[in-house]
């Protein structure tokens, strides 16, 4: 599980970097005649980076939550139970120390289905 923390931490750093407003940048256009440039393409790329990073954080959290509930064997309340069951069936039930990249990819795919 510790490697999931590294992945999530890296994704959070990416979110912080993507949160920097592109409008704070400055570009001189037409030899100074224009003092404003549209930064929409950069903003769109930053939004995509932030979305991808947030998706990774949520996928890591989902893998950790499913593994924890499998270990504890506790019951969940009805609003969450249905989603947990979907995730539980998608993720590898092996609780041993192992690479979790496949589980994270499966969790991310499940999150994509919800949007």
Secondary structure, DSSP 8 states (H G I E B T S, - for coil): -HHHHHHHHHHHHHHHHHTS-GGG----BGGGTB-----HHHHHHHHHHHHHHHHHHHHHHHHHHHHHHHHH-----HHHHHHHHHHHHHS----SS---HHHHHHHHHHHHHH-
